[in-house]
Amino acid sequence: MPKVPESTRSSLAYKLSTRARQRWPQLTDVQVTHRAGFAYVAGITTDGDELPLCRLRYGGSASIWGFSIYRASHDDYQPSMLPNGATAGSPEDALDTACGLY
């Protein structure tokens, strides 16, 4: 699995924060942490709580990421499909899918 370049890390955080401000007023911020080739996305609610949302898998492109949804019932990430049926897509689509479920 390729390592996520620093420029891609920065652009990912920017894209997700921008989308959250545009579409998800329940979130005051989006936190992105990286481990190996994965980006873990959590929303910060207006109450200050951190809500794990999804995990993105880097495949070499800054615009297309694999998608896994966070399952609170199992405290894990499950590979999932986006609404269009794809298992990979834009970070913004992943955020919209996760926020729409939660």
Secondary structure, DSSP 4 states (H G I P E B T S, - for coil): -PPPPHHHHHHHHHHHHHHHHHH-TTEEEEEEEEETTEEEEEEEETTS-EEEEEEEEE-S-SS-EEEEEEETTTTEEEE---TTS-SEE-HHHHHHHHHHH-
